[in-house]
Amino acid sequence: MSNSLPKRSKTKTASRAELSAAYAPNAQPLTIERVQLGVKMEKRMVKVLKALAESADMNLGEMLEDIVLHAFEGVSTFSESAALEAVKDFKRLYGVNYDVHDGYRFAKSD
């Protein structure tokens, strides 16, 4: 029996350390306080987010912080071609067959 899933993306997105070195090479660490969240998200979307976080050497919380910080500035976290390619690969791998416009049609399942 052959595995019909595509191979996992070999695309490596820039790590948090690489981004920090590029955008804020002399910046001092910023002390923050993190809180635990109790949120629910679509299962396949979470798989894609976890895979993207791992490819950038981040945990899921750090990836979500990064996405939100970018959204607050009106820019995309995934604007580089390597990041967009990784998103596409992971979406295909995990069967994400919807796009931004379909989010309005999500039905509550619990």
Order of alpha helices (4+ residues) and beta strands (2+ residues): alpha-alpha-alpha-alpha
